Amino acid sequence: MNGRDLVRSWWSVGVAGAARGLRTVRAAWRRRGADATGPGPRVRARVPGTVREVEPGPGGGVLRFARSELRILVAVNGAVFWGWDGAGPEPSYALAGACPEPDPRAELEPDTDGGWRVVAERVTVAVSRHGALEVLTPGGVTLRRDLPPRWWEAEGGGPARWMQRSEVPADARFFGPGGRAEGPRPGNGVSGTGSAAPVTVPVQLVVADAGTHLLFVDNPWDGTLTLREGAEGAGSGHDRAGTSELRMEGGPVRGWVMVGTPARVLLTWASLTGAPALPPAWAFGHHHVREGAGGEDEVRRVVTGHQERGLPLDAVHLGHGHLDGGRAFTVDQDRFPKLPVLADEMRREGIRLVSVVPSAVRAEDRCHEGVFPDLTDARVRYAGLASQGLVGVWHTAHASVPVGRVEALGLARAAYEGLRDEVLADEGPLVLSPSMWAGQQRYGGVWCGEGAAGWSGLRASLARVLGLGLCGVPFSGPDVVGVGGEGAELYVRRLQSAAYLPLLRTGAVGRADGGPWEHGAVVLGHTRVALGERRRLLPYFMTLAHLARRTGAPMVRPVWWPAPEERELRDCEDAFLLGDALLVAPVLEPGAVRREVRLPRGRWYDTATGRAYEGPAKVLVDAPLERIPVFARAGAVLPVRGEDGGTELEVWAPAPGRSGGGLVVPGGGDGGEGPEAERYSVTRSGPRVVVRRETEDGVEEPSRPVRVRGLDGPGGQM
């Protein structure tokens, strides 16, 4: 770090955090010295040394070096564990249960140049005689190479700082970790893994021509991750590998690697850290956050405001204003004397109430009993919320006291287990957190907050949702809140983008009611259209949630998800896939009424005009203020909400001579596995499109209404 970096680190904190900024600068000076000479003049870095002894065992074994030891384990699900200095896979907050059983077919065996290797069905792991660890495809192509770690022991004992550098192929691209970047790809630069990065987990999803792999470093200590993407040269020997440098302030040196297609990798990750919780059906609707200090009548006024203007509303999130002195689990009885009655009244209107739970203790409240959600009896406390008629919680943290990642996981678990058995039997609870750790998806989702202001903030909020999905958290979304001075256009574009994300929350924009109508009639009209389309797609969102629980696949995906080998798609940062049927292209620049969209291979229909385009291609399409471009994949079957409230099938015609299909999972979230998926096939012969439901006994006519699109729209194949 040079002097310019130190100045940046100071100014990035701001006036309110001057004390913290001073600590940051001091730490930066210490780190600058450590980078040059190590932690101190009398402390030398420890490295493993050369291998001295090997102990093979099921799934791998232990390699003992001169100054450390390395444990390798290939599990039956294909995941690879590695741990230095005696670190094992357990105990771990991230694992959903016990460590998976070792693969009995994999074992350490001698390799070239004094090294060792483990050959498994999906991956080969090679360890050099000095401790470098290489992950290869079954065909022998390198996916990543981790150099031997380096430790700096603290003088007088205590935890040792450590660092590990890694290399990936020149064509590889990093995704994740935890959505801390301004775009879906972190690109080049430093990403914090400390408490100042509330939704960051040390996960790297790396996509290259040779294959995809996910790396998880199971260590919640503070640290930094520096990523540098590689570059391919003009000839042999001129490629520059991509690099990753992880520096941690302590904790175990251990992690997991999963290899395969993106779908296979996320399935393995879910089997390791747990299947995502199934949100209740109403959670995919429109949520509105009420942060004001008003009472029960104000909540009714907000609900009435939406209903009178034809705006769908499914949940109201009560903010800190409904708590007694801002203390968790303590409702202000003066403003909310009959909260259970209000909750029951709202439920009859189809609206649920969700309570805020502060996740940190204010200094002035430390003497109050029950302020902090004590994890020893938090389930009882959360169950008490259910008795008030509340069916979900959203955790917050005071800005001056950030919540740690493992603490956030513990709170999410306590909330989920405390509410799960108390809410209605036909739906599970909703649990939202601002911070997370690996495995958080077992209990709920993440709300990303308002994010940064301006158009760059819109782009960053989309990146966070994509990053969280690739880290195993499929249910997330930003808050759509009109920020002063940003203008109506940006508010509309934020809302239009959020309408296609799993969690849709709006908030107060300045005055009493806090509804979108405060921006005027034009914004109100565009809001009504966006929320109406969201309501129409609710069955599709619920289907994607069921599939995410069963497969670990994110609901919102990068456009390269089905074809990671297509390099141009790996660099696409301004669009995303919603499931495998829709491609959404948000408007990310002010004043734009048209935008360029990169389409993957195959036929795609503009859902607004019905025009067909042939990919791969870049197309220029209209993007007026009333909508953003959305494309449907030819042959897709989407479950949508019909005018009568029931589910119907929207089928996009395959290209002539081609076929398609899709899955529909009926019903909503109930915390269980849910009903069986309905599988549909689509064939086209000339102008005729045939839709059939596939069953164990053969095929049959669909029992749901079917509407075929793409046959009578404007032509124009490109």
C-alpha positions in Angstrom: 0.0 0.0 0.0 1.4 3.4 -1.0 0.7 6.9 0.4 -2.1 7.5 -2.1 -3.9 4.3 -0.9 -3.6 5.5 2.7 -5.3 8.8 1.8 -8.0 7.0 0.0 -8.6 4.8 3.1 -9.0 7.9 5.2 -11.4 9.7 3.0 -13.5 6.6 2.3 -14.6 6.6 5.9 -16.1 10.1 6.1 -16.4 12.6 8.9 -18.8 10.4 11.0 -16.2 7.6 11.1 -13.1 9.7 11.8 -12.0 7.6 14.8 -12.5 4.4 12.8 -10.7 6.1 9.9 -7.7 6.8 12.1 -7.5 3.1 13.1 -7.8 2.2 9.5 -4.8 4.4 8.6 -2.7 3.0 11.4 -3.6 -0.5 10.4 -2.7 0.4 6.8 0.8 1.6 7.9 1.3 -1.6 9.9 0.2 -3.7 6.9 2.5 -1.7 4.6 5.5 -2.6 6.8 4.3 -6.2 7.0 4.1 -6.4 3.2 7.7 -5.2 2.9 9.4 -7.0 5.9 6.7 -9.3 7.5 4.9 -8.5 10.7 8.0 -7.2 12.4 11.8 -7.2 12.2 12.1 -10.2 14.6 9.4 -12.3 13.0 10.0 -14.5 9.9 7.3 -16.1 7.9 6.8 -19.8 8.4 6.3 -22.0 5.4 5.5 -25.7 5.3 8.9 -26.9 4.1 9.3 -30.2 2.3 7.2 -33.3 2.7 8.6 -35.8 5.2 5.9 -38.3 5.8 2.6 -39.4 4.1 -0.3 -41.2 5.7 -2.9 -42.3 3.1 -6.5 -42.9 4.2 -10.0 -43.0 2.8 -10.7 -40.1 0.5 -7.1 -38.8 0.7 -4.9 -38.6 3.7 -2.4 -36.5 5.7 0.9 -35.1 4.3 3.4 -34.1 7.0 5.9 -31.4 6.0 8.9 -30.1 7.9 6.9 -27.3 9.7 3.3 -28.1 9.1 0.9 -30.8 7.9 -1.9 -30.9 5.3 -5.0 -32.9 5.3 -6.8 -33.8 2.0 -10.3 -35.3 1.9 -12.4 -36.0 -1.2 -16.0 -36.5 0.0 -18.6 -38.7 -1.6 -20.4 -35.7 -3.0 -17.2 -34.7 -4.9 -16.2 -31.8 -2.7 -12.5 -31.5 -1.8 -11.5 -30.4 1.7 -8.0 -29.2 2.6 -6.7 -28.1 6.0 -3.3 -27.0 7.3 -1.8 -27.3 10.7 -4.2 -30.0 11.8 -7.3 -28.1 10.8 -10.2 -30.5 10.1 -13.6 -29.9 8.4 -15.4 -29.9 11.8 -16.5 -28.0 13.8 -17.9 -25.6 11.3 -20.7 -23.1 11.3 -21.0 -23.5 7.6 -21.7 -27.2 7.3 -25.4 -28.3 7.4 -24.5 -31.4 9.4 -21.6 -33.7 9.8 -18.8 -33.7 7.3 -19.7 -35.8 4.3 -18.2 -39.3 4.3 -14.9 -39.7 2.4 -14.9 -41.2 -1.1 -13.5 -44.8 -0.5 -12.3 -44.9 -4.1 -9.9 -41.9 -3.6 -6.6 -42.2 -1.9 -3.2 -40.5 -1.8 -0.7 -41.9 -4.3 2.8 -40.9 -5.4 3.1 -38.3 -8.1 6.0 -36.9 -10.1 8.9 -34.9 -8.5 8.3 -36.1 -5.0 4.7 -34.9 -4.9 1.4 -36.8 -4.2 -2.0 -36.8 -5.7 -5.6 -37.9 -5.1 -7.6 -39.0 -8.2 -11.4 -39.0 -7.9 -14.2 -39.2 -10.4 -14.7 -35.5 -10.9 -11.4 -34.0 -9.8 -7.7 -34.6 -9.3 -5.8 -33.0 -6.5 -2.0 -32.8 -6.7 0.3 -31.7 -3.9 3.9 -30.8 -4.6 6.7 -31.7 -2.3 6.8 -28.1 -1.0 3.0 -27.9 -0.3 1.6 -26.3 -3.4 -1.9 -27.6 -4.0 -3.2 -28.0 -7.6 -6.9 -28.7 -8.6 -7.3 -30.3 -12.0 -10.1 -31.7 -14.1 -10.3 -35.5 -14.6 -8.5 -34.8 -17.9 -5.6 -33.2 -16.2 -6.3 -29.5 -17.0 -5.4 -27.1 -14.2 -8.3 -25.2 -12.6 -6.4 -23.5 -9.8 -3.0 -23.7 -8.0 -2.7 -22.7 -4.4 0.9 -21.8 -3.4 2.1 -23.0 0.1 0.6 -20.7 2.8 2.8 -18.4 4.9 2.2 -17.8 8.6 3.4 -15.0 10.8 3.4 -16.1 14.4 2.5 -13.4 16.9 5.3 -12.5 19.4 4.3 -13.8 22.8 1.8 -16.3 21.4 -1.7 -15.8 20.1 -3.2 -16.3 16.7 -1.0 -16.3 13.6 -1.7 -14.1 10.6 -1.5 -16.0 7.4 -1.5 -15.5 3.6 -2.0 -17.7 0.6 -1.6 -16.8 -3.0 -3.3 -18.7 -5.8 -3.2 -18.8 -9.6 -6.0 -19.6 -12.1 -6.0 -19.9 -15.9 -5.5 -16.7 -18.0 -9.0 -16.9 -19.4 -10.7 -17.4 -16.0 -13.1 -14.9 -14.5 -13.8 -14.5 -10.8 -17.4 -14.2 -9.6 -18.6 -13.4 -6.1 -17.4 -13.2 -3.4 -20.7 -12.3 -1.7 -21.5 -9.5 -4.1 -19.0 -6.9 -2.9 -18.0 -5.7 -6.3 -19.6 -2.9 -8.4 -20.4 -5.5 -11.1 -21.1 -9.2 -11.1 -17.4 -9.8 -11.5 -15.0 -8.5 -8.8 -12.5 -7.9 -11.6 -9.2 -6.4 -10.3 -8.8 -5.0 -6.9 -9.2 -5.6 -3.2 -12.3 -7.0 -1.6 -12.7 -6.8 2.2 -13.7 -10.0 4.0 -13.9 -8.2 7.4 -16.9 -7.0 9.3 -17.0 -3.8 7.3 -18.3 -5.9 4.4 -21.6 -7.1 5.8 -22.7 -9.6 3.1 -19.3 -10.9 2.2 -18.3 -14.6 2.6 -14.9 -15.9 1.4 -16.3 -17.7 -1.7 -14.8 -17.5 -5.2 -16.7 -18.9 -8.1 -14.2 -19.2 -11.0 -15.3 -19.8 -14.5 -12.8 -20.8 -17.2 -12.7 -22.7 -20.5 -11.6 -25.8 -18.7 -14.4 -25.8 -16.2 -16.0 -24.1 -13.2 -15.0 -24.4 -9.6 -16.0 -22.9 -6.3 -13.6 -22.2 -3.5 -14.8 -21.6 0.1 -12.3 -20.7 2.8 -13.9 -21.7 6.1 -12.6 -19.0 8.3 -14.7 -16.1 9.6 -11.8 -14.0 10.8 -11.1 -10.5 9.3 -9.0 -10.3 6.2 -8.6 -9.0 2.6 -8.9 -10.7 -0.7 -7.0 -9.3 -3.7 -8.0 -10.5 -7.1 -6.3 -10.0 -10.4 -7.8 -11.4 -13.6 -5.3 -12.8 -16.1 -4.8 -12.1 -19.8 -4.0 -14.3 -22.8 -0.9 -13.4 -24.7 -0.4 -13.4 -28.5 1.6 -16.7 -28.4 2.8 -19.6 -26.4 4.3 -18.6 -23.0 2.8 -15.1 -23.0 -0.3 -15.7 -21.0 -0.6 -14.0 -17.6 -2.4 -16.1 -15.1 -5.1 -14.7 -12.9 -4.2 -14.4 -9.2 -5.8 -14.4 -5.9 -4.2 -13.3 -2.6 -6.0 -14.0 0.7 -4.6 -12.4 3.9 -6.3 -13.3 7.2 -5.7 -12.0 10.7 -5.9 -15.5 12.2 -8.0 -18.6 12.3 -7.7 -21.9 10.6 -6.2 -22.4 7.1 -8.9 -24.6 5.6 -11.4 -24.7 2.9 -13.4 -26.6 0.3 -13.2 -26.8 -3.5 -16.1 -28.0 -5.8 -15.6 -28.7 -9.5 -17.9 -29.2 -12.4 -20.6 -27.3 -14.4 -22.1 -24.3 -12.6 -25.2 -26.3 -11.8 -23.1 -29.2 -10.5 -21.0 -26.9 -8.4 -24.0 -25.2 -6.7 -25.7 -28.5 -6.1 -22.5 -29.8 -4.3 -22.3 -26.5 -2.4 -26.0 -26.9 -1.3 -25.4 -30.5 -0.2 -22.5 -29.3 1.9 -23.9 -26.1 3.5 -27.6 -26.9 3.4 -30.6 -26.5 1.1 -32.1 -23.0 0.9 -35.1 -22.4 3.1 -38.4 -22.2 1.2 -39.9 -18.7 1.7 -43.6 -18.5 2.2 -45.6 -17.8 -1.0 -46.4 -14.2 0.1 -42.7 -13.4 0.4 -42.5 -13.2 -3.4 -45.0 -10.4 -3.5 -44.5 -6.7 -2.8 -43.2 -5.7 0.6 -43.3 -2.1 1.9 -41.1 -0.9 4.8 -42.7 1.5 7.3 -40.0 3.2 9.3 -42.1 6.1 10.7 -43.0 6.7 14.3 -46.7 6.5 13.7 -48.9 3.8 15.1 -51.5 1.3 14.0 -53.6 3.9 12.2 -50.6 4.9 10.1 -50.1 1.3 9.0 -53.7 1.1 8.0 -53.3 4.4 6.1 -50.3 3.0 4.2 -52.2 -0.1 3.2 -55.3 1.9 2.2 -53.1 4.1 0.0 -51.8 1.1 -2.0 -55.3 -0.4 -2.3 -57.0 2.8 -3.5 -54.3 3.2 -6.2 -54.4 -0.3 -7.4 -51.0 -1.2 -6.2 -50.5 -4.9 -5.0 -49.2 -5.2 -1.5 -48.4 -8.4 0.3 -46.4 -7.4 3.4 -45.7 -4.4 5.6 -42.3 -4.4 7.4 -42.5 -2.5 10.7 -39.4 -0.5 11.4 -37.7 0.7 14.6 -40.5 3.1 15.2 -42.9 0.3 16.5 -40.4 -0.7 19.2 -40.3 0.6 22.7 -37.2 2.7 22.7 -35.8 0.8 19.8 -35.2 -2.3 21.8 -35.7 -5.7 20.2 -38.8 -7.7 21.0 -40.4 -4.8 22.9 -43.5 -3.4 21.1 -44.4 0.2 22.0 -47.8 -0.4 23.7 -48.9 3.2 23.3 -48.7 3.2 19.5 -49.4 -0.5 19.0 -51.8 -1.5 21.8 -53.5 -4.2 19.8 -50.8 -5.5 17.5 -52.3 -9.0 17.3 -55.7 -7.5 16.3 -54.0 -5.4 13.6 -52.0 -8.4 12.3 -55.2 -10.5 12.0 -57.0 -7.6 10.2 -54.1 -7.3 7.8 -54.1 -11.0 7.1 -57.7 -10.9 6.1 -56.6 -8.3 3.5 -53.9 -10.6 2.3 -51.1 -8.7 4.0 -48.6 -10.0 6.5 -46.7 -8.0 9.2 -43.0 -8.4 9.6 -41.0 -7.0 12.5 -37.6 -5.4 12.6 -35.2 -6.9 15.1 -32.1 -4.8 15.9 -29.0 -7.1 15.9 -26.8 -4.9 17.9 -26.9 -3.2 21.3 -26.8 0.6 21.6 -24.5 1.9 24.2 -27.3 3.7 26.1 -29.3 0.5 26.2 -26.7 -1.9 27.6 -28.3 -1.9 31.1 -31.7 -3.0 29.8 -32.6 -6.6 30.2 -33.5 -8.4 26.9 -32.1 -5.8 24.5 -29.7 -8.0 22.7 -31.1 -11.2 21.2 -29.3 -13.6 23.5 -28.7 -16.7 21.5 -29.2 -18.9 24.6 -32.9 -18.3 24.6 -33.5 -16.4 21.3 -35.9 -19.0 20.0 -38.3 -18.3 22.8 -38.0 -14.5 22.1 -38.8 -15.0 18.4 -41.6 -17.3 19.2 -43.1 -14.5 21.3 -43.2 -12.4 18.1 -45.4 -15.0 16.5 -47.9 -14.7 19.4 -48.2 -11.0 18.4 -49.3 -12.1 14.9 -45.9 -11.4 13.2 -44.9 -14.0 10.6 -41.3 -12.8 9.9 -38.4 -10.7 10.9 -35.8 -8.5 9.3 -32.6 -8.0 11.2 -30.7 -4.7 11.2 -27.5 -3.5 12.8 -26.7 -0.1 14.1 -24.2 1.5 11.7 -21.7 2.0 14.5 -21.8 -1.7 15.6 -21.6 -4.0 12.6 -22.9 -7.5 13.1 -20.4 -10.3 12.6 -21.0 -12.9 10.0 -21.2 -15.9 12.4 -23.4 -13.9 14.7 -25.7 -13.1 11.8 -26.0 -16.8 11.1 -26.8 -17.6 14.7 -29.6 -14.9 14.8 -31.1 -16.2 11.5 -31.2 -19.7 12.9 -32.8 -18.6 16.1 -35.4 -16.6 14.3 -36.2 -19.4 11.8 -36.5 -22.1 14.5 -38.3 -19.8 16.9 -41.0 -18.8 14.3 -41.2 -22.0 12.3 -43.5 -23.9 14.6 -45.6 -20.9 15.6 -46.8 -19.4 12.3 -49.6 -21.0 10.3 -49.1 -24.5 9.3 -49.5 -23.7 5.6 -46.5 -21.3 5.4 -43.1 -21.0 6.8 -41.5 -17.8 8.4 -39.6 -15.1 6.6 -36.2 -14.3 8.0 -34.1 -11.6 6.4 -30.6 -10.5 7.5 -28.2 -7.7 6.4 -25.1 -9.9 7.1 -24.4 -13.5 6.4 -22.1 -16.4 6.6 -22.0 -19.6 4.6 -25.0 -21.7 5.3 -27.3 -18.7 5.9 -29.6 -19.9 3.1 -30.8 -22.7 5.5 -32.8 -20.1 7.5 -33.7 -17.3 5.1 -32.5 -14.6 2.8 -30.6 -11.3 2.7 -31.9 -7.8 2.2 -29.2 -5.7 0.6 -30.4 -2.3 1.9 -30.8 0.9 -0.1 -27.3 0.6 -1.4 -25.3 3.4 -2.9 -27.0 6.4 -4.4 -27.1 7.2 -8.1 -27.0 5.0 -11.2 -23.8 3.2 -10.1 -25.8 2.2 -7.0 -28.4 0.5 -9.1 -25.7 -1.4 -11.0 -24.1 -2.4 -7.7 -27.3 -3.6 -6.1 -27.9 -6.0 -9.0 -24.4 -7.3 -8.7 -25.0 -8.1 -5.0 -28.0 -10.2 -5.8 -26.1 -12.1 -8.5 -23.1 -12.6 -6.2 -25.3 -13.8 -3.3 -26.9 -16.3 -5.6 -23.6 -17.7 -6.6 -22.7 -18.0 -2.9 -25.7 -20.2 -2.3 -28.3 -17.5 -1.2 -31.0 -17.5 -3.8 -33.5 -15.2 -1.9 -32.3 -11.5 -1.8 -33.0 -8.1 -3.1 -32.3 -4.4 -2.6 -34.6 -1.8 -1.1 -36.3 0.5 -3.6 -36.3 3.9 -1.8 -36.4 7.3 -3.5 -33.1 8.9 -2.4 -33.2 12.7 -2.2 -32.0 14.4 -5.4 -32.0 11.2 -7.6 -35.2 12.0 -9.4 -38.2 10.1 -10.6 -36.4 8.3 -13.5 -33.9 6.5 -11.3 -36.7 5.5 -8.9 -38.7 3.9 -11.7 -35.6 2.1 -13.1 -34.8 0.8 -9.7 -38.3 -0.5 -9.2 -38.5 -2.1 -12.7 -35.2 -4.0 -12.1 -36.3 -5.1 -8.6 -39.6 -6.4 -9.9 -37.5 -9.3 -11.4 -35.5 -10.0 -8.3 -36.5 -12.5 -5.6 -37.1 -10.0 -2.8 -39.0 -6.8 -3.7 -39.1 -4.2 -0.9 -40.1 -0.6 -1.3 -39.7 2.1 1.3 -40.8 5.6 2.3 -39.7 8.3 0.0 -40.0 11.3 2.3 -43.5 12.1 3.5 -46.1 10.6 5.7 -47.5 7.7 3.6 -44.2 6.8 2.0 -45.8 5.5 -1.2 -44.6 5.7 -4.8 -47.5 8.2 -5.5 -45.4 10.8 -3.8 -43.3 11.0 -7.0 -46.4 12.0 -9.0 -48.9 10.5 -11.4 -46.3 9.5 -14.1 -44.3 7.5 -11.6 -47.4 6.0 -10.1 -48.5 4.7 -13.5 -45.1 3.1 -14.2 -45.1 1.6 -10.6 -48.5 0.1 -11.2 -47.3 -1.6 -14.4 -44.1 -3.0 -12.7 -45.9 -4.3 -9.7 -48.6 -5.8 -11.9 -46.0 -7.7 -13.9 -44.4 -8.9 -10.6 -47.8 -10.2 -9.5 -48.3 -12.0 -12.8 -45.0 -13.8 -12.4 -45.5 -15.0 -8.8 -46.1 -18.7 -9.8 -42.8 -18.6 -11.8 -40.9 -17.1 -8.7 -42.4 -19.8 -6.5 -41.4 -22.5 -9.0 -37.8 -21.2 -9.0 -37.7 -21.1 -5.2 -38.7 -24.8 -5.1 -36.1 -25.7 -7.7 -33.5 -23.7 -5.7 -34.3 -25.7 -2.6 -33.9 -28.9 -4.5 -30.9 -28.1 -6.6 -29.1 -25.1 -5.1 -29.4 -23.2 -8.4 -29.8 -19.5 -8.0 -33.1 -17.9 -9.0 -31.2 -14.9 -10.6 -28.3 -16.1 -12.7 -25.5 -14.6 -14.8 -26.2 -14.8 -18.5 -23.3 -17.3 -18.9 -25.0 -19.8 -16.5 -26.1 -22.3 -19.2 -23.0 -21.8 -21.4 -20.0 -20.8 -19.3 -17.7 -21.8 -22.2 -18.9 -18.7 -24.2 -16.4 -16.1 -23.2 -18.3 -13.1 -24.4 -21.1 -14.0 -22.0 -18.7 -14.2 -19.1 -18.0 -10.5 -19.6 -21.7 -9.5 -19.8 -22.4 -7.4 -16.6 -25.6 -5.5 -17.6 -28.2 -8.2 -17.8 -29.2 -11.4 -15.9 -31.3 -14.5 -16.3 -34.4 -15.1 -14.2 -34.4 -18.9 -14.1 -33.7 -20.4 -17.5 -36.7 -18.8 -19.3 -36.3 -15.0 -19.0 -33.5 -12.6 -19.8 -33.8 -9.2 -18.1 -31.9 -6.2 -19.4 -32.2 -3.4 -16.8 -31.7 0.2 -17.9 -28.6 1.4 -16.1 -28.0 4.9 -17.6 -30.0 8.1 -17.3 -32.1 9.2 -20.2 -31.8 5.9 -22.1 -34.8 4.9 -24.2 -33.0 2.2 -26.1 -30.2 -0.2 -25.1 -28.0 -2.9 -26.5 -28.6 -6.4 -25.3 -26.3 -9.4 -25.7 -28.4 -12.5 -26.3 -27.1 -16.1 -25.7 -27.4 -18.8 -28.3 -30.9 -19.7 -29.5 -34.1 -17.9 -30.3 -35.3 -15.1 -28.0 -38.6 -13.2 -28.0 -39.0 -9.6 -26.9 -41.9 -10.1 -24.4 -43.3 -6.6 -25.1 -43.4 -6.8 -28.9 -43.2 -10.5 -29.6 -40.4 -10.0 -32.1 -38.0 -12.9 -32.4 -34.2 -12.6 -32.4 -31.6 -15.3 -33.1 -28.6 -15.5 -30.8 -25.8 -15.3 -30.2 -26.1 -11.6 -31.1 -26.1 -8.1 -29.9 -29.5 -6.4 -30.6 -30.6 -2.8 -30.1 -34.1 -2.7 -28.6 -36.5 -0.1 -27.2 -36.4 0.7 -23.5 -39.0 3.4 -22.9 -39.5 4.7 -19.3 -42.6 2.5 -18.8 -40.6 -0.8 -19.2 -37.2 -2.4 -19.4 -36.3 -5.0 -22.0 -37.2 -8.6 -21.1 -36.7 -11.6 -23.4 -38.2 -15.1 -23.2 -36.4 -18.2 -24.4 -38.1 -20.0 -27.3 -39.7 -23.2 -26.1 -40.0 -22.0 -22.5 -43.0 -22.8 -20.4 -43.7 -20.2 -17.7 -46.3 -20.6 -14.9 -48.0 -17.2 -14.6 -51.0 -15.8 -12.7 -54.1 -15.6 -14.8 -56.8 -12.9 -14.5 -58.9 -15.2 -12.3 -56.0 -15.6 -9.9 -55.3 -19.2 -11.0 -52.1 -20.5 -12.6 -51.9 -20.7 -16.3 -49.1 -21.7 -18.7 -47.4 -19.1 -20.9 -45.7 -21.0 -23.7 -43.2 -19.3 -26.0 -43.2 -21.0 -29.4 -40.1 -23.0 -30.3 -38.3 -22.3 -33.5 -39.7 -24.4 -36.4 -38.6 -28.0 -36.0 -37.4 -27.4 -32.5 -38.8 -28.4 -29.1 -38.8 -27.1 -25.6 -40.4 -27.5 -22.2 -40.4 -26.4 -18.6 -41.2 -27.3 -15.0 -44.0 -26.0 -12.8 -44.1 -26.5 -9.0 -47.6 -25.7 -7.8 -48.3 -24.1 -4.4 -46.3 -21.9 -2.2 -43.6 -22.2 0.5 -44.5 -24.2 3.6 -41.1 -24.9 4.9 -41.1 -28.5 3.6 -40.1 -30.1 0.3 -43.3 -29.0 -1.4 -45.3 -30.8 -4.1 -43.9 -32.7 -7.0 -42.9 -30.8 -10.1 -45.1 -30.9 -13.2 -43.0 -31.4 -16.3 -44.2 -30.1 -19.7 -42.9 -30.6 -23.2 -43.4 -28.4 -26.2 -43.1 -29.3 -29.9 -43.7 -27.3 -33.0 -44.7 -28.4 -36.5 -45.2 -25.5 -38.8 -47.7 -23.1 -37.2 -48.9 -25.7 -34.7 -47.5 -25.8 -31.2 -48.3 -28.8 -29.0 -48.0 -28.8 -25.2 -48.1 -32.0 -23.2 -47.7 -32.9 -19.6 -45.2 -35.7 -19.0 -46.1 -38.2 -16.3 -44.9 -41.6 -15.2 -47.7 -43.2 -17.2 -46.9 -41.2 -20.4 -48.1 -37.9 -21.7 -51.5 -36.2 -21.2 -53.2 -32.9 -21.9 -52.3 -30.0 -19.6 -54.9 -29.5 -16.9 -54.0 -25.8 -16.8 -55.0 -23.1 -19.3 -52.3 -22.7 -22.0 -51.5 -19.5 -23.9 -49.0 -19.7 -26.7 -47.0 -16.6 -27.6 -44.5 -15.9 -30.3 -46.6 -17.2 -33.3 -48.5 -14.0 -34.2 -46.0 -11.4 -33.1 -43.9 -9.3 -35.5 -41.5 -11.3 -37.6 -37.9 -10.4 -38.0 -35.4 -13.1 -37.3 -31.9 -11.7 -36.7 
